Amino acid sequence: MKFDFLRRQGINLVQTNLLQGTLILIFAGMITRFLGFINRLVVARLMGEEGVGLYMMAMPTLFLIMSLTQLGLPVAISKRVAEAEAKNDHAKIKKILIVSLLVTGISSIFFTIIMLVGAPYIASHLLTDKRTLLPLMAISPIVPIVAISSVLRGYFQGRQNMKPQSYSLVIEQIVRITCVAVLVKMFLPMGVEYAAAGAMFSVILGEFASLLYMVYQFKQKKTIKIRYRFFAYVKSSKNVLKELFSIALPSTGSRLIGSLSNFWSQSLLPRAWQLPA
């Protein structure tokens, strides 16, 4: 009888946490979408049609690089952390974090270099507008920031703590809107491509502020010391890597296809507009 009572209490607690997390995400999502709408209005009013066009032409490249960097790991991290949390296996959670940070760190450096090296070709041949080079170069440092943020978001989701992720999204939008207003006005006299680069850099600053908040929350409530015996955990984490990719690779397929289609459509549209009637 006592076991049944405790089990029911545990189930009720999980259901309550799930409901609270869902409501927090919904509320934060509404605020984020509203702030995102304001951000688009600010960008449109300050940069005009031409600047917004350059800004939008560079974004699909960023989304594609981010999809390749993350490899669907946030979903896998969330599931595996939740499983380890249910078993109270803190060593497993640490292995998941270490492997995820290592994989995303290496992939982010690799794809950032590719983006920087390939930016001139993408701007002049694929996007057919050399003015997109500056926005592409300006946005490239965001890749490692997003990679680390995705790992922390998956970790917090796995532990059914939705507040850090929700608050970080709101902080990101507030910082982005503020920086857009400042940077676009600062760089617009130099040319519309510089204004678009300033708008792109504001995205980096927003993501960085979001990352700082999540790192702060992780340090405040962490029960795991990442740096302690780091390489020893790396050597013993081969099975964890397989478990993560067994979920990550299938889940990243649809997102990768969507990012590729957006990228190619953005590169084909300028060519179609240049065709003679």
Residue, then its C-alpha position, 0 to 999 in steps of 0.5 A: m500500500k505504501f509503495d502504491f501511494l508513493r508511486r501515485q505521488g510520483i506520477n502526480l508530481v511528474q504530471t504537475n511538472l509537465l503541465q507547468g512546463t507546458l504552460i511556461l513554454i506556451f506563455a514564453g512562446m507567445i511573448t517571443r513571437f510578439l517580440g519577434f514581430i516587433n523586431r521585424l517591424v524595426v528592421a523593416r522601418l530602419m533598413g527599408e525593402e533593400g536592406v530587408g531583402l539582403y537580411m532575408m537572403a542570408m538567413p537560410t544559409l544560417f539555418l542550414i549551417m545550424s541544422l548541420t551543426q546540431l545534428g538533431l542532438p537537442v532532442a536526443i539529449s532531452k530524451r536521454v537525460a530524462e531517462a538518466e534522471a528517472k534512474n538518478d544516474h548522474a554519471k550518465i547525465k554527465k557523459i551525455l553533456i560531455v559527449s554532446l558538448l564535444v560533438t557540437g563544439i567540433s562540428s560548430i568549429f568545422f562548419t564556421i570555418i566552412m561558412l567563412v571560407g565559402a561565404p564569397y562563393i555563396a554570396s556571388h554565385l548562389l545568392t547572386d548578390k555580392r552585398t550579402l557577403l558582409p551579412l554572411m560573414a557577420i553571422s558566422p560567429i553565432v554557430p558555436i553559440v547556438a551549438i552550446s545553447s542547444v545542448l543546455r536547452g536539451y539538458f534543461q528539457g530532460r530535467q523538466n525545467m522549462k524556465p531557463q529555456s523560456y526566459s532565455l528566449v525572451i532575453e534573446q528577443i529583447v537584446r536583439i531588438t535593442c541591438v538592431a535599433v542601435l547597430v542598424k542606425m550606426f551602420l546604415p550611413m555606410g551602406v545598406e549591406y553594412a546595415a544588414a550586417g549590423a542586423m545580423f550581428s544583433v542576432i549574435l548578441g541576442e543569442f549570446a545573452s541567452l547563452l549567458y543566462m542559461v550558463y548562469q542557471f546551469k551553474q546555480k543549480k548544477t550537481i555535475k562538475i563538467r571539467y572534473r575527469f573530463f577526458a576519463y568520461v570521454k573515453s568511457s562514453k562510446n555507448v552514450l554517443k551511439e545512444l544519442f545518435s540513434i535518436a539524433l540522426p533520424s530526427t534531424g532528417s526532416r529539419l535538414i530537408g526543410s533547411l536545404s529547401n529554404f536555402w536552395s529556394q533562396s538561391l534560385l529566386p534571384r536567378a529567376w528574377q533575372l531571367p528575361a520576360 
